[in-house]
Amino acid sequence: MTEKQNKYMRAWRKKRRKAEPEKVGIEDHRAKIWKLYGLTSEGYETLLKDQKGVCALCGRPPKIQRLSVDHDHDTGRIRGLLCRGCNSSLGQLGDTLDNLKKVLIYLLGGK
C-alpha cells in the first residue's frame, strides 16, 4: 500500500471504531483468521469450545486478546489456539523439536 492508502485506511478504521466499537474487533478477527488460515469464525469457536476457552499449552484463559491460531508453518495445519505468551515462545523456538529439547536439557540442569 502507498502512504496515501495507509493514511486513508487509518482514518477509516478510526472512524469505524467510533461508530460501531462492539463490531470492529469481531469483524476484524473473522476476516484475519479466514485470510490467514482459511478458518471460519465457527471453526474458531469450535476449537475454543474444545479447549474449554483456555490456551492449549498453558491451560490459562486469555488475559487481554483472543487466543491465537497456532499452525504448522510448513503444512499450514492448525494445531490449536494459544495465548500470546505461548504462541510467542513457540515462535522464538522456531517451532522445532530440536530447540525444545535444548530448552528441556537446559532447564533440567544439563549441558
Buried (B, 14 or more C-beta within 10 A) or exposed (E): EEEEEEEEEEEEEEEBEEEEEEEBEEEEBBEEBBEEBEBEBEBBEEBBEEBEEBBBBEEEEBEEEBBBBBBEEEEEEBBBBBBBBBBEBBEEBEBEEEEBEEEEEEEEEEE
